[in-house]
Amino acid sequence: MNADNALSGTDVLVLAGGMGTRLKSVIGDHPKVLAQIDGQPFLFYLLDHLRVQGVQHVVLSLGYAHQEVLDCLKGRPVTTPRVTTVVEKTPLGTAGAIRFAS
């Protein structure tokens, strides 16, 4: 298997609903997945990396400040991987977020 498509055919779940408490001094009230790195959100770097690995579909599990992430995704060109979002109404914790996303 080519290293560039090691995850081909795999759906990926990204847990991105936390408050980012440990990063609050750096990112303020923004979701940690939107932390700016060299002018673009970390999320875009992550999605690009997953694309290079062959991932075609990412499920993004959101909670805290989810609308900010949704708005950011609207500005992203439509490319692979395809992104599906699920939004927790109340914090469910890691296991709860995985169960909810499934």
TORDOKE-292736 format. One line per field, with one value per residue (C-alpha): residue number from 1; x, y, z; residue in three letters. Coordinates in steps of 0.02 Angstrom, whole numbers, plus 50000, padded with zeros to 5 digits. Each point is the difference from the previous one (the first is absolute). Layout:
N
num <- NUM,...
px <- X,...
py <- Y,...
pz <- Z,...
residu <- ALA,...
//
This chain:
102
num <- 1,2,3,4,5,6,7,8,9,10,11,12,13,14,15,16,17,18,19,20,21,22,23,24,25,26,27,28,29,30,31,32,33,34,35,36,37,38,39,40,41,42,43,44,45,46,47,48,49,50,51,52,53,54,55,56,57,58,59,60,61,62,63,64,65,66,67,68,69,70,71,72,73,74,75,76,77,78,79,80,81,82,83,84,85,86,87,88,89,90,91,92,93,94,95,96,97,98,99,100,101,102
px <- 50000,50065,50037,49905,49838,50023,49826,49912,49821,50002,49875,50081,49916,50077,49947,49998,49868,50105,50023,50189,50025,50189,50015,49884,50145,50054,49835,49878,49820,50024,49991,50173,49977,49996,50166,50090,50165,50089,49837,49884,49903,50077,49847,50050,50173,49921,49879,50141,50106,49855,49971,50183,49976,49856,49855,49843,49879,50021,49867,50032,49922,49967,49934,50074,49988,49945,49926,50172,50068,49851,50025,50185,49962,49884,50154,50099,50005,49902,50136,50034,49979,49813,49954,49843,49965,49906,49964,49978,49864,50083,50177,50003,50183,50113,49904,49833,50062,50056,49835,49902,50100,49975
py <- 50000,50172,50113,50140,49903,49899,50047,49982,49942,50043,50120,50107,50073,50160,50047,50190,50047,50040,50172,50004,50051,49975,50108,50139,50119,49983,49981,50091,49942,49920,49812,49921,49923,50179,50051,50101,49931,50104,50085,49852,49896,49839,49909,50037,49927,49845,49978,50022,49870,49877,50031,49958,49838,49953,50040,50043,50033,50085,50010,50153,49987,50176,50074,50158,50151,49884,50141,50080,49836,49981,50178,49967,49843,50100,50099,49842,49949,49841,49868,49831,49946,50026,50066,49951,50090,49941,50120,49949,50100,49970,49939,49811,49964,49899,49836,50091,50101,49843,49913,50154,50019,49818
pz <- 50000,49952,50150,49912,50010,50159,50059,49834,50023,50186,50079,50133,50154,50068,50175,49996,50127,50153,50076,49980,50180,49998,49843,50057,50036,49817,49904,50114,49982,49830,49974,50005,49828,49932,50079,49868,49936,49869,49950,49988,50126,50065,49934,49820,50030,50076,49855,49874,50091,50001,49814,49962,50099,49885,50116,49902,50145,50169,50134,50106,50173,50065,50160,50077,49881,49860,49895,49983,49929,49883,49937,49973,49899,49886,49944,49959,49817,49967,49989,50072,50130,50009,50173,50093,50164,50153,50144,50181,50086,50168,50037,49993,50037,49886,50003,49986,49851,49910,50035,49945,49838,49954
residu <- MET,ASN,ALA,ASP,ASN,ALA,LEU,SER,GLY,THR,ASP,VAL,LEU,VAL,LEU,ALA,GLY,GLY,MET,GLY,THR,ARG,LEU,LYS,SER,VAL,ILE,GLY,ASP,HIS,PRO,LYS,VAL,LEU,ALA,GLN,ILE,ASP,GLY,GLN,PRO,PHE,LEU,PHE,TYR,LEU,LEU,ASP,HIS,LEU,ARG,VAL,GLN,GLY,VAL,GLN,HIS,VAL,VAL,LEU,SER,LEU,GLY,TYR,ALA,HIS,GLN,GLU,VAL,LEU,ASP,CYS,LEU,LYS,GLY,ARG,PRO,VAL,THR,THR,PRO,ARG,VAL,THR,THR,VAL,VAL,GLU,LYS,THR,PRO,LEU,GLY,THR,ALA,GLY,ALA,ILE,ARG,PHE,ALA,SER
//
